[in-house]
Amino acid sequence: MSYLRDSESNQAASAHTLSTPVSSDTNQQIWTDEQILATLPLNIRQTYDEIVLVETKLRDVCKKLFERKTKPQFQQETLQAFSKLCLAFVGCFYNFFHSSQTPIAPQAIRDLPRKYNMCERFQYGVSISFELLEYVLPCCPLDSQTWDNSDSTYSFFIDVYSQVTMLYEAVPAFRCFWTHILGDLALHCYRARSWSGKERDSLGFWGGKAREWYGEAIRLQPGTDNTYRLLGRVLSKDPLRKMSCYYMARSSISSFELAEDVLMDLNAEYRRYLTPENNLEQKFVLLHAFLDTASLSGIESQKTAFLQEIKKEVEGMGYRFELLGAHMAVCGIASILFHKSELDSQRRARDIAFGILCTLLTICADQPAVGPHIYIWLIFLNSTARWPQGNFEEEGECLFQQLKNLASRLLREDSDEEHITTATSMEALFEDQGNSPLPEEYLIRHWNFTSRFFPEGYFSNHLASKVENPSQTCNLRYIRQRKILILLRSILTKY
């Protein structure tokens, strides 16, 4: 091992130490159910002792490796020895979870993983293993011979993945935790394949697996912020969805301190993936994040400059941004509704909707690119029961006046003012059967708060398509303005 010190004696000693099993039982085969049932208490005690030994070994290796000032060059034997140590670690935890969660085990035994924080320790150890392997792997030759070797790093990922998959089936009590680990493993397999430069077809497979497991984790535990951040890592080729995942992470956090950290991560991701094609869409994601965290220290001044930057770009945009802008509105509403806080999520979403609408109406209400954005937020606002209370009364009055101004301006432009002003119900939005559904309406047609908004059969005779014809674009814009007017009348009458 060359990562301890420069002397050959230390290298030899380190290589011998790392390649030697921690105990005679560490590298044994995974126990069968019969063996576990025969000696349950003894096996658990022995396994726990082995876990402590392997954890200590991993920490020592990590410490010695990163104490070096320069990145060392590793031999293939070193990587193989370290892979064996990591597999021993996973094997010990597999045996511990499997033996402690058997149906015949007493409750005191089944509570051991929670009592000793075994899930967190397992995740920490696996993270150390991944971090070190990602550190050493690019230093090793990745020709076809070493990469296809059974002791390769990729083989290590596969072995760990298969064991955790068995735990996912055999130990359902921790299923949410296993989905996180499996997502991490799939993500690391994805990275390993990208490093190798070989079998590029498997990149899509492992990327899909990572999204699948992270999505399952979100379904089982919607408020887990870190899962959204991890899911964002897999979407490196889709910056728009990546930004949405990071904002979902922000919205699932109730602590202001953590929120500020995630917002800074979000801003870093935005800068990293900034391109002319997705520049404005990502800024609208950040707009939601900044509005949601305006009370944090140091955010207010950034928000003012940021909004001016958005205004400048929106002024030069046309229809090209309309559907993507609507997508951002949908992402914003979804992430707010997932927010875990002391306040009711619907109330919090309504309060933030006021802030976003006030901002849009103030800086760029006249721009056609913002039309779908405003329309979706108005649909959401119309579904809420009342104005925000408490500290939001002043903002509510401000928005009320802005909505009246918007309605007055649109009425002056509309040639059928009488029809609009006499509309008495939401069905008036859709009474003209010649109107096709707007693109943004397809994005929200399955949402609970819009389930009663669209009449039956409204979408059945139409197919969602991107409108490229300028005349059709103008027609959609006119239809949208008419619907916004009727929505405004409904909202202003209600409030």
N, C-alpha and C positions, 0 to 999 in steps of 0.2 A: 504494500500500500504506500503510495507516494504522498498521501495527504497529511501524514502526521508531522514529519520533519524531513529535512534534506538528507540526513545520514542514512546509509544503507541499512544499518542495524535496526534503526527505528522502522524503516520501511518493511523489513522482513518480519519484525515482531508484530507490526500492525496487521500485515497480511495474514499471519498465522492466527492472530486473535480473532479477526473478523470472519475467517473461514471456518473456525472451530464452532460447533454447535454450542449454544448457551447451556443446555443440559441434555442428558441422554434422551429425555422424553420430548424435547422441543420439536425435533424433526420426525416424530413418529406419525403414523398414518392417523387420519381422523377417526375417532372412536366410533364404533357401531352403537346402535341403540341398546343392544344387549349388554355391552360392556359398561355403558353409562348407567343403566339401571342396576347393575350388579354392585357397583362401588361408587354411588353418586356422591356422598359427602367427601370421600377421600379424593376423588377426581377433581372436584371443584377446588379443594384446597391446593392440590398440586398445580392445577392450571393457573390459579391466581398467583402462586409463587413464580411460575414461569413467566407470566405476563409482566410482573414487576422486574424480573431480570432482563427481559427483552426490551422493555421500556427504557431501562437504565442504559443498556447497550446502544440503543438508537440515539439517545440524548448525547452520549459520549462521542459517538461517531459524528453527529451533527456539529457538536461544539468544536471538535478537532478539525473538522473539514473547513469550517468558516473562520477559524482562527488564522488560517493562512492568508497572507497579503496578496498572493497571486493565485490564479486559478491553475490547479495542477493538471497534468496529463495522466489519464488513468489507463491501466491495462485492462484487457477484457476479463482477466481473472478477478480483478477487484470488483467489477460490476457484477459478476456472477456471485461472488461471496456476499456482497451487499444484498442482492436479490434474495438469496437464501435466508438471510437474517430477516428481511421484511416478510417473506413467506412464513417464517417461523412465528413472527408476531401475529400475522393474520390467523394462522392455524391455532394459536393459543386462544385467541378471542373467539374463534369459531367454536372450539370445544367448550369454552366457558358459557357462551350464550346457549348453545345447544343443550348442554347438560343441566343448566340451571332453569331452563324453561320447559322441561319435559312435563307432560300432563300430571304425572304422579308426584312431582316434586311438591313439598309443602310450601305454603305461601311465603314463609320466611326465606326459603331458598330462591323462590321466584322474584323476590324483591331485591336480591343482591345486586343486579345490574344498576338499578336506580340508586341503591344505598351507596355504592362505590363509584357512581358516575362513569360506568363502563362505556356507555355510548360516547360520551365526550372524550374519554381517553382513547377509545378506538379510533374515532375520527381524527384526533390530534396525531396519533401514531401513524395513521395512513397518510395524513397530510405531510408529516415529516418525510415519510418514505417517498412520496411523490415529489416533494420539493428537492430532495437530494438526487433522486433519479433524473429529474429534469435538469439538474445542475451538472451531473456527470455525463449524461447521455450524449450531448453534442461534442464532448471531448473524446468520445470513443469512435473508432472507425466504424462506419455504417455500411460496409460493403454487404453484398448479398449473403456471404458466408456467415458473418457474425450476426446479421439481422435475422436470419432464419434459424439460428441456433436455438435449441430448446431452453437454454438458460438466458436468453436475451431479455431485455427490459419489457419488450412487448409481450413476451410469454408470461412475464411476471404479472402484468396488468390482466391478462386473460385468466390466469390462475386465481387471482384475487376476485375478479369479476364473477367467476363461476361459484366461488365459495360464498360470496355475499348474496348471489342469486338464490342459493340453497337456503341461506338464512332468511331471505325474504319470504320463502315458502314455508319454512319450518318454524319460524319464530314470528308469528303475525303480531305479537304484542308490541313489537318495535318496527312495524312496517313503514311508518312515516320516516323513521331514521334510515332504514335500508334504502329507501328511494333516493334520499340525498346522497348516500355513499355510492350507489349505482350510477347516479348522474355524474358524480365526480370521476368515477372510474371510466365511464364512457368518454367523458371530456378528455381525460388523460390519454386514453387510447387514440382519440382523435388527434391530439397533439403529437403523440409518438409517431403516428403514421405520416403526419406532415413533416416531421423531422427527417424521417427515413428517406423521403423522396420516392418511395416504392409503394406499390399497391394503392395508387391514388383512389381507386374505386371504393376502397374501404373507408375513405374520409367521410363520404356521404352517409355511410351506414352508421358510423360511430357518432357523427354529428346528430343524426336522427335519433339514435338511442339516448344521447344526452338530453335532447329536447323532450323526448318521451318521458324519461324518468323525472326530470325537473318539473315537467308539467303535472305528472302524477303527484309529486310532492306538494305542489301548489294546490292541487285539488284536495289533498288530505289535510293540508294546513295552510289556508289561504293567506294568513297574515305573516308568513315567514319572509322577512325582507331579504335575507342572504340568498334565498333560492332564486329570487328574481334577478339578483346581481349575477349569480352563476349562470342562469339561463341566458343573460345578456352576453356572456363570454362566448357562447356557442354561435351567436348570431353575427359573427364578425363580418360576414359577407352581406349582411342586411342591416346597415347602420340605423335605419329608421326604426325597425323593430327592436334593435339593441337599445336605442335610446328610450323606447317605451318601457322596456323591461327595467331599466335603471330607475325610471320615474316610478314604476310600480313598487320598486324596492323602497324608494323614498316615502311613498304614501302608506306603506305598511309599518312605518316606525312611529311610535308615539313619543319617544324621547327627542327633545329639541337638539341635544348635543349630538346624538347619532344622526339626526336629520341633516344637520349642517355638514357632517362628514360625507354623507351619501350625496348631498347636493354638490359638493366639491368634486367627488368622483364623477358625477354626472357631467359637470362642466368640463372635466378633463377628457371624458369620453367624447363629448361634443367636439372639442378642439381636435382630438385625434382623428376623428372620422369626417372632418369637415370637407365637403366637396361642393362644387357649384350645383350639382343636381339635388343634393339633399340638405343644403344649407338652411333654407327657411323652415323646412319641416322640423328639423332638429331644434331650431330656435323656438318653435312653438311648444315643443315638449319642455324645453327649459323655461319657457314663459310660465307654464303651469307650475313648475317646481318653484320658481322664484316667487310667484304670487302666493303659493302655499306656505312659504317660509319667510315672508316679508318681515315678520317680527323678530327674526333672528339677528344677532349682532353682525354688523358689516354687510348685510344683504340689501338693505334699503337703497344705499347709494349705487350698488351694482345693478339693482333692478331698474332704476331710472335710466341709466346709460344703456342698458340692455333693451328696454322698450323703444328708445329712440333708434337703436340699430335695427330693430324689427320694422319700425315704421318706415324707415328709409328703404328697406328692401321690398316691403309690401307695395309701396307706391309704384314699383316697376313691374309688378306681377299681373298676369291675366288669368285666364281660365285654367292654365296648366296646373295651378296649385290648388284648385278648388276641392277636388276629391281628397287629395292628401291632407289638406287643411281640415276637412271634415274628419278624416281618420284620426288626426291629432285631438280633435274635440272628443271623439269617442274614447280614445285612450285616457284622456284626462278625466272624464266622468267615471270610467271603469276603475281607474286606480284610486280615485277619491272614495268610491263606494266600498272598496276593499280596505280602506283605512281603519286601523284598529286604534280607537281612542276612547276617552271617557264619554265624549259626545256621541249621540246617535249618528251613524254614518250618513243617513239621508240628510239630516240637518247640516252636518259638516259639508256635505257635497253642495247643498243649496247655498250655504254661506260663501263657499269658494266660487260657486257659479256667479254670484253677484260681483265678486272682485274681478273675475275674468271678463264678464260682459261689460263692466264699467271700463275696463282697460281697452277692450276691442272697440267699443263705441267712442271712446275718447280719441284714440290715436289713428284709427283706420276704418271707421264705419263706412266711408264712401268708396272703399276699394272693393271691387267685385270678388277678389280672391278670398275675402273674409266672409262672404255671404254664407256658405255652408257652415262655417264655424259658428256664426251667430245663430243660424237657424237651429242647429242641434242643441245649443245651449238654451234657446228659447223653448224648445220642446221639453227639455228636462225641467226648466223652471216652471213651465205650465203644469207639470205633473206634481209639483210640490204644493203643500197645503197652505203655506202662509209666508209672509216676509220674515227674514231673520230677526231675531230678537236681541235685546241687550246692546252690545257694542256695535251691532251692524245696522242700527236704525238709520243713522246718518247716511251710510253707504246705500241703504235701501232707497231712501228719498232721492239721492243723487241718481241712482239707476232709473227710478221711476220717471224722473224728468227727462233723462236721456232717451228712454224708450218712447216717451211721448214725442220728443223731437224727431226720432227716427220714423215714427208712424206718420207724422205730419209731412216729412220730406217724401216718403214713399207715396202717400196719398196724392201729393201734387204731381207725381210722375205717372200715376196710374190712370188709365183712360176709362176705367169702369169703377169709379169711386163709389157710386151708389150701391153697386153689388157688394163691395167690400164692407162698407159701413153698415149695411143691413144684415150681414151674416150673424146668425144667432147661435151657432153650434160648431163644434170641431168638424162635423161631417161636411161643412161647407168647404173645407180645405180640399176635398176630393170629389166634389160633386161633378166637376167637369171631367167626364170619362175620357176625353181626348188627351188629357195631360198624362204623360209618362211619369212614373216615379222618379224623383230626383236621385242622383247617384248616392248622396249621403244617406238617403232613407233606407237603402239596402243595408247599410252598415249597422243600423239600429233597429231593424224590423223585428228581431228576436228578443229585444230587451224587455224585461218585465214592466218597466215604467212606460213603455210605448206599446204594450200588447193591445191596449184598448184605443190606441191613437189611430191606427190604420184600419179601415173597414175591410171586411172579409173579401178576398179576391182582388185586393188592390194591386198585388204584385203578380198575380197568376198569369196575366196576359202580356206581361212585359219581361224582357230580359235585360239585365244590367249590362251596359256597354259604355265604353269611353266615347264621349262625344267629341269629335274632332271638327265637324262642320261648323264654321262660324255662325251660320244662321241658326242652327240647332242650339249652339251655345247661348245665343241671345235669347232664344225662346225659353231655355231652361232658366236663365237668369230672371226672366219676366215671371215665370211660374213661381220661382222661389220668392220673389218679392211679394207676390200676391199672397202666398202662404204665410210669409212673415207678417204681413199686415193683419191677416185674420188672427194669427197667434197673438200679435200685440194687442188687438182689441180684446181677445179673451183674457189675457193677463191683466191688462189695465182695468178691465171691468171687474175682475175677481178681486184685485187689490185696492 
